[in-house]
């Protein structure tokens, strides 16, 4: 009986000088990878199968505190205040809208409809207007429009975003879709 061919093990496939030599080197390499991750792509609920992605940047504690202070001055009801903080965090961390083509490694920026002065869709209001939102309002209203006014979906999305901000090394979409831990 012939030996079946097998894929090489990770330590066999790596060159001697590429392979981390100690646990500390492995930990250092992972820490560096996490530290370099400053943005992520999340899927919008209901649009997962279309390859539609929203890019978010990592926010600083100072940025989050500023949102909280501003909202606390505007709203006294605790539930409404928490929701607005979450919505503003989603809005302010958004750095663009993309789509993922099946045979392309990197996501492609979402282009606006013809006639738009913008080369790329960058804000929630631009996105909402491009797909038919025609009501007056700002970024919060546009975000609500994109989530079909479903505060539970907004909350779940905000939870995924906060989960990633707490651990930039995790793929939260895969985690929530049951593909990772």
Secondary structure, DSSP 8 states (H G I E B T S, - for coil): ---------HHHHS-TTTS--SHHHHHHHHHHHHHH--EEEEE-TT-GGGTEEEEEE---HHHHHHHHHHHHHH---HHHHHHHHHHHHHHHHEEEEEE--TT-SS-EE----TT-S-SS--SHHHHHHHTT--S---HHHHHHHHTTT-HHHHHHHHHHHHHHHH-TTS-HHHHHTTS--
